[in-house]
């Protein structure tokens, strides 16, 4: 019985290729009855079955090892980001301009009193700030469904935000140019946040705009986090990939049916801001480390 079961399993693709029918394709009984079976001696059948089971068990172990390694890769990426935002990934340089000076240029009216902000535990030159200190939060466009058309302004929705990036989708919505709004027009360097969804897992997920996307705005369930200075974008992007951010958003956005991220939730998110020169060193180091991990991940999936 076991030998015949393995043999029939080896014929699946052949049976699929000759199946007939529309919604529920099937293979006629005569096909099975007339299938020729290479029948070895009973003792050899048992040896074949034993060898197949041994090989399948080995494959299962390999697949489990791949799954475990993929988990380790994700944990490693999270740890790298955690080290980065706590000043432990790259060394500090006392010659770097302190982050407090950067903040003064961004907001000259801000009362910034010392280089390490409100905590002596911060690394040299760092400053404790909020997202509101360094970014603008921009809402999306609301439109009449009757105005949806085949061309015009593309409206990004939650499905366009995948794996930390922004993608086009086959079911993208387009609206007339009369809805054009320069503020929520997507720009290079923006971080797009899913601000309303029924999923506790997807709430707050982000996509980084790494290219110019013309004639594209965000929908009402998204938010744009736009750094007030473009050079901040690569580092701010990293902050929105950390476990600390994800935990914060899931906590503040809890709802009975729909989870919502309010503008104030994003504005009040506390961050530790390194000097600009150190931000650039951090981003370069993370890109280098993540490239190695991505290569391993791609090899596992090949």
RODO-2510 file (C-alpha; in nm, 4 decimals, decimal comma):
residues 302
     n   res          X          Y          Z
     1     x     0,0000     0,0000     0,0000
     2     x     0,2749     0,2485     0,0928
     3     x     0,4640     0,1765    -0,2300
     4     x     0,1500     0,2295    -0,4423
     5     x     0,0742     0,5539    -0,2522
     6     x     0,4213     0,6945    -0,3311
     7     x     0,3897     0,5820    -0,6924
     8     x     0,0545     0,7577    -0,7368
     9     x     0,1999     1,0714    -0,5766
    10     x     0,4707     1,0690    -0,8442
    11     x     0,1965     1,0744    -1,1129
    12     x     0,0136     1,3844    -0,9831
    13     x     0,1399     1,6248    -1,2494
    14     x     0,0621     1,3767    -1,5240
    15     x    -0,2945     1,3325    -1,3965
    16     x    -0,3353     1,7114    -1,3644
    17     x    -0,2311     1,7573    -1,7272
    18     x    -0,5060     1,5255    -1,8531
    19     x    -0,7822     1,6282    -1,6093
    20     x    -1,1038     1,7479    -1,7724
    21     x    -1,3828     1,9731    -1,6499
    22     x    -1,4120     2,3432    -1,5632
    23     x    -1,4545     2,4499    -1,2015
    24     x    -1,3922     2,0971    -1,0697
    25     x    -1,1532     1,9133    -1,3041
    26     x    -1,1384     1,5358    -1,2661
    27     x    -0,9579     1,2300    -1,3959
    28     x    -1,1728     0,9412    -1,5195
    29     x    -1,1724     0,6098    -1,3310
    30     x    -1,0453     0,4220    -1,6387
    31     x    -0,7260     0,6328    -1,6323
    32     x    -0,6435     0,4988    -1,2886
    33     x    -0,7436     0,1434    -1,3780
    34     x    -0,5176     0,1449    -1,6855
    35     x    -0,2158     0,3079    -1,5220
    36     x     0,0861     0,0794    -1,5551
    37     x     0,2722     0,0263    -1,2296
    38     x     0,6409    -0,0768    -1,2227
    39     x     0,6126    -0,3438    -0,9550
    40     x     0,9338    -0,4531    -0,7808
    41     x     0,9607    -0,7561    -0,5510
    42     x     0,7859    -0,6990    -0,2172
    43     x     1,1158    -0,6820    -0,0276
    44     x     1,2447    -0,4137    -0,2638
    45     x     0,9194    -0,2211    -0,2297
    46     x     0,9847    -0,2049     0,1433
    47     x     1,3425    -0,0850     0,0864
    48     x     1,2173     0,1826    -0,1571
    49     x     0,9529     0,3036     0,0906
    50     x     1,2091     0,3168     0,3721
    51     x     1,4530     0,5187     0,1576
    52     x     1,1819     0,7636     0,0465
    53     x     1,0729     0,8166     0,4071
    54     x     1,4372     0,8742     0,5092
    55     x     1,4857     1,1315     0,2328
    56     x     1,1574     1,3067     0,3112
    57     x     1,2532     1,3286     0,6788
    58     x     1,5847     1,4865     0,5778
    59     x     1,4053     1,7373     0,3538
    60     x     1,1712     1,8249     0,6420
    61     x     1,4753     1,8914     0,8621
    62     x     1,6303     2,1152     0,5951
    63     x     1,3078     2,3108     0,5521
    64     x     1,2791     2,3535     0,9289
    65     x     1,6407     2,4701     0,9428
    66     x     1,5669     2,7221     0,6664
    67     x     1,2655     2,8476     0,8604
    68     x     1,4747     2,8763     1,1763
    69     x     1,7454     3,0649     0,9877
    70     x     1,4902     3,3050     0,8399
    71     x     1,3679     3,3726     1,1927
    72     x     1,7249     3,4384     1,3058
    73     x     1,7734     3,6802     1,0138
    74     x     1,4662     3,8813     1,1170
    75     x     1,5814     3,8841     1,4794
    76     x     1,9275     3,9982     1,3706
    77     x     1,7828     4,2827     1,1649
    78     x     1,5751     4,3942     1,4641
    79     x     1,8802     4,3816     1,6913
    80     x     2,0892     4,5845     1,4445
    81     x     1,8203     4,8538     1,4335
    82     x     1,7942     4,8529     1,8128
    83     x     2,1708     4,9017     1,8477
    84     x     2,1580     5,1812     1,5897
    85     x     1,8925     5,3916     1,7648
    86     x     2,0766     5,3595     2,0971
    87     x     2,4111     5,4747     1,9641
    88     x     2,5783     5,1338     1,9830
    89     x     2,6192     5,0443     1,6159
    90     x     2,8863     5,2923     1,5098
    91     x     3,1281     5,4961     1,7245
    92     x     3,0596     5,8578     1,8169
    93     x     3,2928     6,1260     1,6847
    94     x     3,3423     6,4257     1,9188
    95     x     3,4018     6,6424     1,6108
    96     x     3,0475     6,5835     1,4813
    97     x     2,8133     6,8792     1,5018
    98     x     2,5674     6,8000     1,7870
    99     x     2,2105     6,7148     1,6965
   100     x     2,0954     7,0165     1,8992
   101     x     2,2474     7,2452     1,6342
   102     x     2,0638     7,0561     1,3624
   103     x     1,7351     7,1011     1,5513
   104     x     1,8006     7,4730     1,5923
   105     x     1,8291     7,5083     1,2161
   106     x     1,5110     7,3077     1,1597
   107     x     1,3190     7,5068     1,4209
   108     x     1,4961     7,8302     1,5194
   109     x     1,2253     7,9081     1,7767
   110     x     1,2782     7,5848     1,9692
   111     x     1,4235     7,6128     2,3187
   112     x     1,7148     7,3705     2,3046
   113     x     1,9402     7,3976     2,6049
   114     x     2,1985     7,1189     2,5897
   115     x     2,3597     6,8750     2,3511
   116     x     2,2204     6,5539     2,4957
   117     x     1,8646     6,6705     2,5387
   118     x     1,6757     6,5627     2,8496
   119     x     1,8796     6,2552     2,9360
   120     x     2,2415     6,2200     3,0380
   121     x     2,2208     5,8571     2,9206
   122     x     2,2152     5,9661     2,5562
   123     x     2,5378     5,9258     2,3574
   124     x     2,7551     6,2301     2,3024
   125     x     2,6022     6,4780     2,0604
   126     x     2,2591     6,3113     2,0578
   127     x     1,9337     6,4861     2,1450
   128     x     1,5959     6,3640     2,2687
   129     x     1,3184     6,4861     2,0399
   130     x     0,9773     6,3979     1,9013
   131     x     0,8820     6,3209     1,5440
   132     x     0,6980     6,6537     1,5446
   133     x     1,0306     6,8317     1,6011
   134     x     1,1796     6,6962     1,2800
   135     x     0,8858     6,5937     1,0570
   136     x     0,5493     6,7124     0,9284
   137     x     0,2486     6,4779     0,9438
   138     x     0,0258     6,5041     0,6371
   139     x    -0,3201     6,3560     0,5909
   140     x    -0,4644     6,1928     0,2810
   141     x    -0,7248     6,2832     0,0231
   142     x    -1,0939     6,1982     0,0642
   143     x    -1,2785     6,1522    -0,2633
   144     x    -1,6207     6,0678    -0,3961
   145     x    -1,6278     5,7065    -0,5197
   146     x    -1,8344     5,8223    -0,8156
   147     x    -1,5292     6,0183    -0,9332
   148     x    -1,3041     5,7125    -0,9658
   149     x    -1,1717     5,6796    -1,3200
   150     x    -0,9079     5,4953    -1,5247
   151     x    -0,6484     5,7739    -1,5310
   152     x    -0,5590     6,0854    -1,3362
   153     x    -0,4132     6,1064    -0,9857
   154     x    -0,3135     5,7703    -0,8423
   155     x    -0,4320     5,7257    -0,4824
   156     x    -0,2143     5,5093    -0,2604
   157     x    -0,3921     5,2799    -0,0130
   158     x    -0,2823     5,0263     0,2452
   159     x    -0,2172     4,7568    -0,0167
   160     x     0,0449     4,9757    -0,1817
   161     x     0,2637     4,9567     0,1307
   162     x     0,4559     4,6283     0,1331
   163     x     0,7872     4,5189     0,2870
   164     x     0,8862     4,8728     0,3780
   165     x     0,8395     5,0032     0,0233
   166     x     0,5714     5,1624    -0,1955
   167     x     0,4371     4,9599    -0,4883
   168     x     0,1797     5,0095    -0,7604
   169     x    -0,1122     4,7630    -0,7569
   170     x    -0,3324     4,6337    -1,0360
   171     x    -0,6428     4,7662    -0,8572
   172     x    -0,5063     5,1168    -0,7895
   173     x    -0,7638     5,3940    -0,7777
   174     x    -0,7381     5,7078    -0,9949
   175     x    -0,9250     6,0341    -0,9390
   176     x    -0,9574     6,3562    -1,1451
   177     x    -0,6902     6,6260    -1,1294
   178     x    -0,9445     6,8526    -0,9619
   179     x    -0,8486     6,6699    -0,6403
   180     x    -0,4835     6,7671    -0,6812
   181     x    -0,3207     6,8710    -0,3542
   182     x     0,0463     6,9596    -0,3483
   183     x     0,0767     6,8818     0,0223
   184     x    -0,0260     6,5163     0,0069
   185     x     0,1447     6,4654    -0,3279
   186     x     0,3969     6,1879    -0,2595
   187     x     0,7591     6,3038    -0,2641
   188     x     1,0956     6,1310    -0,2594
   189     x     1,2015     6,0755     0,1019
   190     x     0,8455     6,0512     0,2432
   191     x     0,7553     5,7754     0,4869
   192     x     0,3995     5,6497     0,4236
   193     x     0,2146     5,5139     0,7276
   194     x    -0,0997     5,2964     0,7314
   195     x    -0,3069     5,4921     0,9832
   196     x    -0,6367     5,3019     0,9821
   197     x    -0,7033     4,9298     0,9431
   198     x    -0,8877     4,6456     1,1093
   199     x    -0,5622     4,4508     1,1458
   200     x    -0,3579     4,4882     1,4633
   201     x    -0,0622     4,3462     1,2710
   202     x    -0,0788     4,5888     0,9771
   203     x    -0,1559     4,9082     1,1694
   204     x     0,1305     5,1534     1,1471
   205     x     0,3195     4,9649     0,8761
   206     x     0,5366     5,1944     0,6709
   207     x     0,6737     5,2300     0,3205
   208     x     0,9665     5,4512     0,2233
   209     x     0,9364     5,6500    -0,0989
   210     x     1,2734     5,5796    -0,2599
   211     x     1,1940     5,7347    -0,5978
   212     x     0,9898     6,0117    -0,7543
   213     x     0,6279     5,9019    -0,7996
   214     x     0,4525     6,1655    -1,0109
   215     x     0,0782     6,2332    -0,9983
   216     x     0,0364     6,0259    -0,6829
   217     x    -0,1342     6,1169    -0,3538
   218     x    -0,2225     5,9202    -0,0416
   219     x    -0,5701     5,8099     0,0559
   220     x    -0,7506     5,9108     0,3738
   221     x    -0,6390     5,5987     0,5662
   222     x    -0,2698     5,6797     0,5191
   223     x    -0,0371     5,9467     0,6556
   224     x     0,2798     6,1008     0,5199
   225     x     0,5669     6,1520     0,7620
   226     x     0,7795     6,4105     0,5806
   227     x     1,1169     6,5064     0,7324
   228     x     1,1569     6,8837     0,7494
   229     x     1,5062     6,8402     0,6126
   230     x     1,5591     6,5861     0,3319
   231     x     1,8954     6,4718     0,4675
   232     x     1,7116     6,3296     0,7687
   233     x     1,4992     6,0910     0,5591
   234     x     1,7322     5,7858     0,5519
   235     x     1,7706     5,7824     0,9311
   236     x     1,4045     5,8651     1,0087
   237     x     1,3110     5,5761     0,7813
   238     x     1,5085     5,3397     1,0055
   239     x     1,3223     5,4592     1,3153
   240     x     0,9961     5,3453     1,1566
   241     x     1,1315     4,9929     1,1062
   242     x     1,2216     4,9328     1,4711
   243     x     1,0357     4,7087     1,7151
   244     x     1,0123     5,0090     1,9484
   245     x     0,8031     5,1986     1,6922
   246     x     0,5853     4,8962     1,6122
   247     x     0,5146     4,8307     1,9802
   248     x     0,4328     5,1969     2,0402
   249     x     0,1883     5,2164     1,7492
   250     x     0,0084     4,8932     1,8355
   251     x    -0,0363     5,0178     2,1907
   252     x    -0,1735     5,3647     2,1093
   253     x    -0,3842     5,2601     1,8095
   254     x    -0,5952     4,9895     1,9723
   255     x    -0,9613     4,9981     1,8747
   256     x    -1,2601     4,7690     1,9092
   257     x    -1,2946     4,7035     1,5357
   258     x    -1,0749     4,9568     1,3577
   259     x    -0,7259     5,0518     1,4728
   260     x    -0,6458     5,4190     1,4165
   261     x    -0,3193     5,6104     1,4306
   262     x    -0,3942     5,9755     1,5050
   263     x    -0,1658     6,2534     1,3919
   264     x    -0,0832     6,3229     1,7561
   265     x     0,0346     5,9623     1,8018
   266     x     0,2947     6,0128     1,5313
   267     x     0,3853     6,3661     1,6367
   268     x     0,4441     6,2651     1,9989
   269     x     0,6589     5,9614     1,9249
   270     x     0,9855     6,0098     2,1146
   271     x     1,3096     5,9570     1,9260
   272     x     1,6801     5,9871     1,9983
   273     x     1,8435     6,1972     1,7291
   274     x     2,2154     6,1537     1,6561
   275     x     2,4334     6,4162     1,4888
   276     x     2,3722     6,4242     1,1145
   277     x     2,7187     6,2850     1,0377
   278     x     2,6558     5,9902     1,2689
   279     x     2,3122     5,9343     1,1130
   280     x     2,4861     5,8924     0,7802
   281     x     2,7386     5,6466     0,9272
   282     x     2,4549     5,4481     1,0844
   283     x     2,2606     5,4292     0,7568
   284     x     2,5700     5,3186     0,5645
   285     x     2,6497     5,0480     0,8208
   286     x     2,2944     4,9158     0,8251
   287     x     2,2806     4,9010     0,4453
   288     x     2,6037     4,7020     0,4504
   289     x     2,4819     4,4550     0,7149
   290     x     2,1324     4,4198     0,5707
   291     x     2,2803     4,3495     0,2262
   292     x     2,4596     4,0459     0,3690
   293     x     2,1418     3,9256     0,5404
   294     x     1,9367     3,9817     0,2240
   295     x     2,1825     3,7702     0,0255
   296     x     2,1393     3,4861     0,2749
   297     x     1,7606     3,5263     0,2623
   298     x     1,7605     3,5169    -0,1184
   299     x     1,9769     3,2043    -0,1177
   300     x     1,7274     3,0332     0,1147
   301     x     1,4383     3,1208    -0,1161
   302     x     1,6165     3,0220    -0,4385
***
